[in-house]
Amino acid sequence: GGIRTGGDIAKAVACGADAVMVGAPLAAASDAPGGGWHWGLNGGHADLPRADRVRVEPVGTLEEVLVGPSHRSDGRTNLAGGLRRAMASCGYPTLKELQKAELTVTPVDR
């Protein structure tokens, strides 16, 4: 789980999200105030009420993480561009229209 790429943001919006929490991608900015640390996803730690602290490798400046340009192929930079590309690929020109997307949920074969 967790939001890591612009495509993940697009999936959340397509499921109806009005907002998306992007902790790890922002923590991975070289100029982030947390210095590459963020709180993990689960809250099961006795001393750290929000979860374990997780170290992430820097992937670029905050501007590169949010709007590019991207020098990586893993989708961890240019989140806005990844969201726009996912929307265009699916034929949705606006976020409001993407929120109304028809979804098909299929079981995962294991």
Residue, then its C-alpha position, 0 to 999 in steps of 0.5 A: g500500500g501507500i502512494r508512491t507515483g502519479g499513477d497511484i494518485a490517479k487510482a486514488v482519485a478514480c476511487g473518489a478521493d478528494a485528497v491524497m497523502v503523499g508522505a514518502p514521495l515528499a520525504a524523498a526530496s533532497d530538500a525536504p525538512g525531514g532529511g529523508w525520514h518519514w513515518g511508515l504506514n502502520g501504527g503498531h509501534a508501542d513507543l512511536p504512536r504513528a509507526d516506525r520511522v522509515r528512511v528513504e533515499p533522495v530522488g531529486t529536489l521537491e520541485e522535481v518530485l512534484v513537477g519534474p523534470s523527471h530523470r528516473s523511470d520508476g515514477r517517483t519524480n514528476l508526480a503531477g506529470g504522472l497524474r496528467r499522463a494517467m488521466a490522458s491515457c484513460g480519457y479524463p480531462t479533469l480530476k472531477e471527471l476522473q473521480k467519476a470513473e467506472l471501475t472494475v474490481t477483479p480478484v487477484d490470482r495467487 
